[in-house]
């Protein structure tokens, strides 16, 4: 079954989902942040079928999240190293981890986040890089970007009207 491509969508979230792919890709990226880089390491960690893992690693490499590097000649074996784009996925992964941690019963949590140096538990929030203010649905809205067309402007106007309680 061919999945729908979001590569032509105007929404950055949709295009990001197209770049990442699916839940296997997110878990592969999670494992890469934990130091895994080789096919057999990912397969052992995830228990995913080899054909699925092969497709996901190819997709992540094609999308620029991994660089594929030969580490053994005979037989040819490759490792998958995070690129800058791949490393930029870290906050997304931490947001998913944190959201999951808040909505899973505490007795079911096998992993927690901590400061790497001190071991002190971390409580994560998304903040504005300029002001340090927490980003919430109540203090955040969309505005038109450089590629916005009339449809985008209309959608933003409808969303603002809804938010303000005005009939649009």
C-alpha positions as CSV (number, residue, x, y, z in Angstrom):
1,X,0.0,0.0,0.0
2,X,1.5,3.3,-1.1
3,X,1.2,6.1,1.5
4,X,0.1,9.6,0.6
5,X,2.9,12.0,0.1
6,X,2.7,15.4,2.0
7,X,5.7,16.8,0.2
8,X,3.6,19.4,-1.7
9,X,1.5,20.5,1.3
10,X,2.0,24.1,2.4
11,X,2.0,23.2,6.1
12,X,5.4,22.7,7.7
13,X,4.1,20.0,10.0
14,X,2.7,17.9,7.1
15,X,6.0,18.3,5.2
16,X,8.0,17.3,8.2
17,X,5.8,14.2,8.6
18,X,6.6,13.4,4.9
19,X,10.3,13.8,5.6
20,X,10.3,11.5,8.6
21,X,7.9,8.9,7.2
22,X,6.3,6.8,9.9
23,X,6.5,5.5,13.4
24,X,9.4,3.1,12.5
25,X,11.4,6.1,11.3
26,X,10.8,8.0,14.6
27,X,12.0,4.9,16.6
28,X,15.0,4.5,14.3
29,X,15.9,8.2,15.0
30,X,15.3,7.6,18.7
31,X,17.8,4.8,18.6
32,X,20.3,6.8,16.7
33,X,20.2,9.5,19.4
34,X,21.0,6.6,21.8
35,X,24.2,5.8,19.8
36,X,23.0,3.1,17.5
37,X,24.2,3.4,13.9
38,X,24.3,0.0,12.3
39,X,21.6,-2.0,10.6
40,X,21.9,-5.0,12.9
41,X,21.8,-2.7,16.0
42,X,18.6,-1.1,14.8
43,X,17.1,-4.4,13.9
44,X,17.9,-5.9,17.3
45,X,16.6,-2.9,19.2
46,X,13.4,-2.6,17.3
47,X,12.6,-6.2,16.2
48,X,11.5,-4.8,12.8
49,X,11.5,-6.9,9.7
50,X,14.7,-6.4,7.6
51,X,12.7,-5.2,4.5
52,X,10.9,-2.5,6.5
53,X,14.1,-1.4,8.2
54,X,15.9,-1.2,4.8
55,X,13.1,0.9,3.4
56,X,13.0,3.2,6.4
57,X,16.8,3.7,6.5
58,X,16.8,4.5,2.7
59,X,14.0,7.0,3.1
60,X,15.7,8.7,6.1
61,X,18.9,8.8,4.1
62,X,17.2,10.1,0.9
63,X,15.5,12.8,3.1
64,X,18.8,13.9,4.5
65,X,18.3,12.8,8.1
66,X,21.1,10.2,7.9
67,X,24.4,9.9,6.0
68,X,25.2,6.4,4.9
69,X,28.9,5.5,5.5
70,X,30.7,2.3,4.5
71,X,32.5,0.9,7.6
72,X,33.4,-2.6,6.2
73,X,34.5,-3.6,2.7
74,X,33.8,-7.4,2.6
75,X,31.0,-7.8,2.9
76,X,30.0,-4.2,2.3
77,X,28.4,-2.9,5.5
78,X,27.2,0.6,6.2
79,X,26.4,2.7,9.3
80,X,23.9,5.5,9.4
81,X,25.0,8.7,11.0
82,X,22.7,11.6,11.9
83,X,23.1,14.7,9.8
84,X,22.4,18.2,11.0
85,X,18.8,17.8,9.7
86,X,18.6,14.5,11.6
87,X,20.0,16.0,14.8
88,X,17.5,18.8,14.5
89,X,14.8,16.2,15.0
90,X,15.9,15.8,18.7
91,X,13.4,18.4,20.1
92,X,10.6,16.7,18.2
93,X,11.5,13.4,19.8
94,X,11.8,14.9,23.2
95,X,8.4,16.5,22.8
96,X,6.9,13.1,21.9
97,X,8.8,11.5,24.8
98,X,7.6,14.1,27.2
99,X,4.0,14.0,26.0
100,X,4.0,10.2,26.3
101,X,5.5,10.4,29.8
102,X,2.7,12.7,30.9
103,X,0.0,10.4,29.6
104,X,1.3,6.9,30.5
105,X,0.7,5.6,34.0
106,X,3.7,6.3,36.2
107,X,4.2,2.7,37.1
108,X,4.5,1.9,33.3
109,X,7.4,4.4,32.7
110,X,10.6,2.5,32.0
111,X,12.6,5.6,31.0
112,X,12.8,9.1,32.3
113,X,14.7,12.2,31.1
114,X,17.6,13.7,33.1
115,X,20.4,16.2,32.8
116,X,23.3,14.2,31.3
117,X,25.9,15.7,33.7
118,X,24.0,15.9,37.0
119,X,21.4,13.1,36.6
120,X,18.7,15.6,37.8
121,X,15.3,14.8,36.3
122,X,14.2,17.1,33.4
123,X,10.8,18.5,32.9
124,X,10.5,19.6,29.3
125,X,8.4,22.4,27.8
126,X,8.6,24.2,24.4
127,X,9.8,27.7,24.8
128,X,10.3,30.7,22.5
129,X,14.1,31.1,21.8
130,X,13.9,34.9,22.0
131,X,11.8,35.4,25.1
132,X,12.1,32.1,27.0
133,X,8.2,32.1,27.3
134,X,6.5,28.7,27.2
135,X,4.7,28.2,23.9
136,X,1.1,27.2,24.5
137,X,-2.1,27.0,22.4
138,X,-3.3,30.1,24.3
139,X,-0.4,32.4,23.3
140,X,0.5,31.1,19.9
141,X,-1.1,31.6,16.4
142,X,-0.2,31.1,12.8
143,X,0.6,34.0,10.5
144,X,1.2,34.0,6.8
145,X,4.6,33.1,5.6
146,X,6.5,34.1,2.4
147,X,4.9,31.4,0.3
148,X,1.3,32.0,1.5
149,X,-1.3,32.3,-1.2
150,X,-4.9,33.5,-1.0
151,X,-6.1,30.1,0.3
152,X,-3.6,30.3,3.2
153,X,-4.5,33.9,4.0
154,X,-8.2,32.8,4.1
155,X,-7.5,29.9,6.3
156,X,-5.6,32.0,8.8
157,X,-8.4,34.6,8.8
158,X,-10.9,31.8,9.6
159,X,-8.7,30.5,12.4
160,X,-8.2,33.9,13.9
161,X,-11.9,34.6,13.7
162,X,-12.7,31.3,15.5
163,X,-10.1,32.0,18.1
164,X,-11.5,35.5,18.7
165,X,-15.1,34.1,18.7
166,X,-16.1,36.1,15.5
167,X,-18.2,34.7,12.7
168,X,-16.0,34.7,9.6
